Amino acid sequence: MTTLEAIRGRISANKFDPTQELSLQEIRELVDLAAQAPSSFNQQNWRFIAVTKKEDKEKLTALAYGQQKVADAAVTFIVLGDLRGHERLAQALEPSVKAGLIGAKDVEGWSGMAAKMYSDERMARDEAVRSGSLAAMTLMLAAQDKGLASGPMIGFDPEGVRKAFGIAERYLPVLLLPVGRAAPGNWPRKPRLQADQVLAFGSGAGL
Ligand SMILES: Cc1cc2nc3c(=O)[nH]c(=O)nc-3n(C[C@H](O)[C@H](O)[C@H](O)COP(=O)(O)O)c2cc1C
């Protein structure tokens, strides 16, 4: 499957085959692919909780207002954004230093810039949502390539999910993302607005 086929072929699935399972290795691979997404300063401030056990799925389904796909999909990811990801920038950049791509001075400089930028709580929250969303989209396209369906969801109680799954305050639940084999009965591809309806050249005046 080409990238363009994955983009044009993906749908948000509502119906998943409840008998299908994914191995830990397959789940790890999906997250490894999601983590190839870009992030500001390469801070990689996304985190994922893979919910696969029946009792955990039931708990999560109730917190998603009974949306059955959470229970039926082989795995439902809780995609998190770290509100304090910039504090771990040095750690996130260590492999780039080891690979000789950047030096200690870059890490120091970028850490200073990031600390300043994200001392603004709104910026920190925006970045958590941005990074979580980019990683989730990358995961959806990777899943599509592997013949798996996905369904991004904001219909859940984030504070309830935080409590039920023991998620620390620093992590913002950004999306739920069920992934698995599609069952019959999903919507077909939904049409989109045309490019000219969402695109302006050079200024926002046309929008
Ligand atoms: C941020 C986000 C949140 C969404 N939340 C839900 C949800 O809680 N429940 C649901 O059934 N669909 C949800 N959707 C799916 C959208 O309804 C779907 O993506 C949209 O109708 C376009 O359909 P398509 O992805 O199949 O092209 C969500 C999608 C996004 C991107």
The ligand as an SDF file (V2000), in Angstrom:
LIG
                    3D

 31 33  0  0  0  0  0  0  0  0999 V2000
  -10.4240   14.3820   17.2960 C   0  0  0  0  0  0  0  0  0  0  0  0
  -11.4560   13.4000   16.8440 C   0  0  0  0  0  0  0  0  0  0  0  0
  -12.3910   12.9340   17.7320 C   0  0  0  0  0  0  0  0  0  0  0  0
  -13.3640   12.0190   17.3420 C   0  0  0  0  0  0  0  0  0  0  0  0
  -14.2070   11.4870   18.2820 N   0  0  0  0  0  0  0  0  0  0  0  0
  -15.0730   10.5070   17.9240 C   0  0  0  0  0  0  0  0  0  0  0  0
  -15.8580    9.8360   18.9080 C   0  0  0  0  0  0  0  0  0  0  0  0
  -15.7480   10.0690   20.1170 O   0  0  0  0  0  0  0  0  0  0  0  0
  -16.7310    8.8880   18.4800 N   0  0  0  0  0  0  0  0  0  0  0  0
  -16.8590    8.5700   17.1640 C   0  0  0  0  0  0  0  0  0  0  0  0
  -17.6720    7.6950   16.8490 O   0  0  0  0  0  0  0  0  0  0  0  0
  -16.1050    9.1650   16.2010 N   0  0  0  0  0  0  0  0  0  0  0  0
  -15.2070   10.1190   16.5590 C   0  0  0  0  0  0  0  0  0  0  0  0
  -14.3960   10.6970   15.6090 N   0  0  0  0  0  0  0  0  0  0  0  0
  -14.4860   10.2490   14.2150 C   0  0  0  0  0  0  0  0  0  0  0  0
  -15.0380   11.3220   13.2650 C   0  0  0  0  0  0  0  0  0  0  0  0
  -16.4150   11.4200   13.3940 O   0  0  0  0  0  0  0  0  0  0  0  0
  -14.6030   10.9700   11.8350 C   0  0  0  0  0  0  0  0  0  0  0  0
  -13.1970   11.0230   11.7660 O   0  0  0  0  0  0  0  0  0  0  0  0
  -15.1980   11.9130   10.8060 C   0  0  0  0  0  0  0  0  0  0  0  0
  -16.5880   11.7540   10.7530 O   0  0  0  0  0  0  0  0  0  0  0  0
  -14.6200   11.6530    9.4200 C   0  0  0  0  0  0  0  0  0  0  0  0
  -14.7940   10.3180    9.0920 O   0  0  0  0  0  0  0  0  0  0  0  0
  -13.6010    9.4520    8.4900 P   0  0  0  0  0  0  0  0  0  0  0  0
  -12.4580    9.5400    9.4760 O   0  0  0  0  0  0  0  0  0  0  0  0
  -14.1520    8.0570    8.3800 O   0  0  0  0  0  0  0  0  0  0  0  0
  -13.2560   10.0190    7.1710 O   0  0  0  0  0  0  0  0  0  0  0  0
  -13.4230   11.6090   15.9840 C   0  0  0  0  0  0  0  0  0  0  0  0
  -12.4690   12.0870   15.0900 C   0  0  0  0  0  0  0  0  0  0  0  0
  -11.4910   12.9480   15.5070 C   0  0  0  0  0  0  0  0  0  0  0  0
  -10.4400   13.3900   14.5210 C   0  0  0  0  0  0  0  0  0  0  0  0
  1  2  1  0
  2  3  1  0
  2 30  2  0
  3  4  2  0
  4  5  1  0
  4 28  1  0
  5  6  2  0
  6  7  1  0
  6 13  1  0
  7  8  2  0
  7  9  1  0
  9 10  1  0
 10 11  2  0
 10 12  1  0
 12 13  2  0
 13 14  1  0
 14 15  1  0
 14 28  1  0
 15 16  1  0
 16 17  1  0
 16 18  1  0
 18 19  1  0
 18 20  1  0
 20 21  1  0
 20 22  1  0
 22 23  1  0
 23 24  1  0
 24 25  2  0
 24 26  1  0
 24 27  1  0
 28 29  2  0
 29 30  1  0
 30 31  1  0
M  END
$$$$
